[in-house]
Amino acid sequence: MTVHSDSVPGRIYFARAIDYRNHDEIRSSFDAAAKALEVHGFEVVDPTASLAGWEIVDGSVVPSGVEYGQIVEGELSQLRDCDLLLVDMSIPNHTYFGCIAEIVYAHLWKMPVAILVSDSSMKTRPWIQYHADIVSTEWSEIVAWVGALAGPGQTR
């Protein structure tokens, strides 16, 4: 497993499904990730933090009155300011268009990528393996791997 960067990550961009999910589900998945990773001293960044003013259009969660380019560019800017991408793709049979794009950008930017998947068949997909540093069905394995990047003694 190769880490893309020599720097110790401090900010983690947490990507996950938002389409066809309610605000509480989206928020609770972030809260769980932040709680699991804060022990290692990481700041977890939620690109959906401003969802309160958003609406659902054909199942997609989008901010009212904002151009699609603004959404994508804004999230890419947040991703670029982070040190690691953590992606939760654990909902079976869900479409992860935004997450897949974020994975590719992070890989191209030489950013470490950790992906939680729904089942072991996802772990063997060549495109996932190529773009990620770790792919697992176990949240605890992802958290341990991310924690190892912080180095020894990096807990609160």
N, C-alpha and C positions, 0 to 999 in steps of 0.2 A: 504494500500500500504506500503510495507516494504522496506526500503532502506537496501541494503546488507552490507553497511560499515558505521562505525561511523565517518569516516573522511569526510571532505567537499571536493567534487571533484574539481580538478583544471584543469585536462586534460581530454578531451573528444575524444574518438576514434570514428570517423564518418564512419560507414559502409553503403554502398549502392550498387546498381546494377552497374556493370561495363561491363558485357558481353552484346554484341549486342548494345552498346552505343558508340557514338564517344567521342573523348577526350574533346571537348567543353561542351557536356552535363554532363560528369563526373565532370569536373572542376566547372561548374556553380552550380551544386548541392552542392558541398563543399562550395563554396563562399557564397551561401545563408545561409547555416547552420552556418558558422563561423560568419557572420555578425549578425545573430539573437542572437547568444550566447555570443558574445564578450561583450555585454552590462553588462553581469553578471560576467565578469572577467575570463571567461574560455578560455583556449587555446584549440582550436579544431585541432585534429591531422588527417591528410589526409594520409591514408595508400597507396593511389595511387599517391602520389606527384611525384614520379619518372616515371610516365607513358610515358614521352616523348620518351624513347627508346624502347617502347614495341610494339608488333605486335599483330594482331588478328589471332588466329588459331582456326578454326571451331567455330567462334563467341566469343571465350574467349580471353580476353586481357591478354597477357603474355609477360614478358620481353624476349628479344632475348638472346639465349644462357644461360639461367638460368634454373637450375633444379627446378622442381615443389616443391620439399622439401624446397629449399631455399626461394621460394616465401611464402609458408605457414609459415615456421619458422620465417621469417622476419616480417610478419604481426602479428603473435602471439606475438613476442617480443615487437612490438609497442603497441599492445593491453594490454599486461601485464604491460607496463609502464604508462598506463592511469588509471583514477579513475572512469570512467563511459563509457559505450558503448551506443551510439546513432545509431539506425539503421533505415534507410529510406527504407521501403519496400512498397512504395506507387505506384509503377507501376503495374497496374492490369495484372494478368496472367503471371508475370515474374517469372523465376526460380531464387531463391536466395540461391544457394548452399553455397557459401562462407559466406554470412551473417548468415545463420542458424548455421553454424559451429562456427562462432564468438560469437553468442548468447549463445550457449551451453558452450563454454570455459569461457566466462565472468561470467555466472551463477555459474559454478563450482569454479571459483576464488572468488566468493562472491562479484562481482562487480555489481553496479546498472546497469540495462538495461532498456532503453526506446526505444520503437518501434513505428514508424509511419507506418500505414498500409493503403491500398487502399480503403477498404470498411469495414463496420461494421461487416460483417460475419467473417472477419479475427480475430476480437477482441475476439470472443468466442471460438477459437480453444484451446483445453486444453494444447497442447505443447507450444504454444505461451504464454498463461497465466502463466503457470508454470515457465517459464524461464525469464519472464519479470516483471519489477516493474510497468511499465505503458505501455499500448497499446492504441493508439488513432488514429483516422482518421484526427485529427486536429493538424496541426503544432503548432498553438498557445498554445494548451494544453500541448504539449510536452515541448515547450520552457518555459512555466510557471512552469511546474514541475521541470525541470532541474534548473531553476532560484531559485526555493524554496530551493533546496539543498545547494545553496550558502549561504543561510541565509539572514536575514534582512540587508539592507544597502550594499549588495555586488553588487553594480552597478557602472559603470564608469561614 
